[in-house]
Amino acid sequence: MSYVKFKTPDNVQEEIKKLLDEIAKTRDSKIRKGMNETTKSIERGVAKLVVMAEDVSPPELLFHLPILCQEKGVPYAYVDKQENLGNAVRINVSASAIAVEDAGSTDNERNLNSLVKKIENLK
């Protein structure tokens, strides 16, 4: 049993990474990094998008996140590696999960909403 509920196509993963990079370099944006911060963001109802890495070991670390996202109605997706997720949000370490709380600009917000629609269509 795995926490990965659906396969995110490579082109959507690339789009996620590009958007996360754009959001991370925007001054007023807010991204929570790591499993604990992501969990808190979902529980508080402020997460707009959750992205998890597929290669987390042990997988039990993230087992609760997709379930919690579904309960709270938060869209979620996956990228292939923790290292790629960390790089996408401009930190020098791997990240198991991140939560976008604020996109920082109206363009990023619009792109985020468009991406969320694509992700919802994958399920």
URSUL-V851434 format. One record per residue. N is the residue number from 1. RES is the residue in three letters. PSI is psi in radians with two decimals (* if undefined). OMEGA is omega in degrees with one decimal (none if undefined). NEAR is the number of other ideal C-beta (glycine too) atoms within 12 Angstrom. Layout:
((N/RES/PSI/OMEGA/NEAR) (N/RES/PSI/OMEGA/NEAR))
//
This chain:
((1/MET/2.40/-175.9/9) (2/SER/2.81/176.3/20) (3/TYR/-0.20/179.1/30) (4/VAL/1.90/-173.4/22) (5/LYS/-0.39/178.6/24) (6/PHE/2.75/-179.5/21) (7/LYS/2.20/175.3/17) (8/THR/2.06/-178.8/31) (9/PRO/2.67/-177.4/18) (10/ASP/-0.72/-178.7/15) (11/ASN/-0.62/177.1/13) (12/VAL/-0.65/176.5/27) (13/GLN/-0.74/178.9/29) (14/GLU/-0.72/178.8/20) (15/GLU/-0.71/177.5/28) (16/ILE/-0.83/-177.9/40) (17/LYS/-0.72/179.1/33) (18/LYS/-0.77/-179.6/23) (19/LEU/-0.72/177.8/40) (20/LEU/-0.68/177.8/39) (21/ASP/-0.77/178.4/26) (22/GLU/-0.79/-179.8/28) (23/ILE/-0.73/-178.0/37) (24/ALA/-0.56/-179.2/31) (25/LYS/-0.07/176.0/19) (26/THR/2.35/-170.9/25) (27/ARG/-0.78/-173.9/13) (28/ASP/0.20/-178.2/16) (29/SER/2.84/177.4/29) (30/LYS/2.04/178.2/24) (31/ILE/2.22/175.7/40) (32/ARG/2.29/-175.2/34) (33/LYS/2.40/178.2/35) (34/GLY/2.74/-175.3/29) (35/MET/-0.78/-178.1/33) (36/ASN/-0.84/180.0/20) (37/GLU/-0.67/178.8/27) (38/THR/-0.77/178.8/40) (39/THR/-0.80/179.6/30) (40/LYS/-0.72/-179.4/22) (41/SER/-0.72/178.3/33) (42/ILE/-0.83/-177.8/36) (43/GLU/-0.58/179.2/21) (44/ARG/-0.20/178.5/16) (45/GLY/0.38/-178.5/16) (46/VAL/-0.13/179.8/21) (47/ALA/2.30/177.1/35) (48/LYS/-0.45/177.9/35) (49/LEU/2.38/175.9/45) (50/VAL/2.33/177.0/49) (51/VAL/2.27/-179.2/51) (52/MET/2.63/174.9/47) (53/ALA/2.53/-178.6/40) (54/GLU/-0.30/-172.8/29) (55/ASP/0.47/-179.2/24) (56/VAL/2.34/-179.9/29) (57/SER/2.24/-4.5/15) (58/PRO/2.62/-176.6/12) (59/PRO/-0.35/179.8/21) (60/GLU/-0.38/179.6/14) (61/LEU/-0.67/-176.1/22) (62/LEU/0.13/-174.3/37) (63/PHE/-0.57/-176.7/21) (64/HIS/-0.36/-172.4/24) (65/LEU/-0.87/179.3/41) (66/PRO/-0.66/179.4/31) (67/ILE/-0.79/179.1/18) (68/LEU/-0.73/178.1/28) (69/CYS/-0.76/179.9/35) (70/GLN/-0.72/177.9/19) (71/GLU/-0.74/-174.7/14) (72/LYS/-0.08/-179.9/25) (73/GLY/0.54/180.0/16) (74/VAL/2.21/177.6/34) (75/PRO/2.54/179.8/34) (76/TYR/2.72/179.9/42) (77/ALA/3.13/-176.8/45) (78/TYR/2.59/166.6/41) (79/VAL/2.82/-171.3/40) (80/ASP/-0.72/-173.5/26) (81/LYS/2.60/176.6/22) (82/GLN/-0.69/-178.8/30) (83/GLU/-0.76/179.1/21) (84/ASN/-0.65/179.2/30) (85/LEU/-0.75/176.7/41) (86/GLY/-0.77/178.4/28) (87/ASN/-0.66/-178.3/24) (88/ALA/-0.56/179.3/34) (89/VAL/0.26/171.9/41) (90/ARG/0.76/170.2/21) (91/ILE/2.69/-173.8/23) (92/ASN/0.27/177.9/10) (93/VAL/2.90/177.4/14) (94/SER/2.69/177.3/24) (95/ALA/2.27/179.2/37) (96/SER/-0.59/-179.3/40) (97/ALA/2.65/174.6/44) (98/ILE/2.74/175.2/49) (99/ALA/2.23/175.1/43) (100/VAL/2.09/178.0/43) (101/GLU/-0.63/-179.7/28) (102/ASP/2.20/-177.6/24) (103/ALA/-0.33/173.2/31) (104/GLY/-0.50/178.8/25) (105/SER/2.83/-178.7/18) (106/THR/-0.61/176.7/13) (107/ASP/-0.83/178.7/16) (108/ASN/-0.67/179.4/30) (109/GLU/-0.76/179.0/24) (110/ARG/-0.79/178.4/17) (111/ASN/-0.66/177.9/27) (112/LEU/-0.79/178.7/35) (113/ASN/-0.68/178.0/20) (114/SER/-0.75/179.0/21) (115/LEU/-0.70/179.0/35) (116/VAL/-0.70/178.3/31) (117/LYS/-0.72/177.5/18) (118/LYS/-0.75/-179.1/24) (119/ILE/-0.73/179.4/32) (120/GLU/-0.58/178.8/20) (121/ASN/-0.35/-179.6/15) (122/LEU/-0.47/-172.2/22) (123/LYS/*/none/18))
//
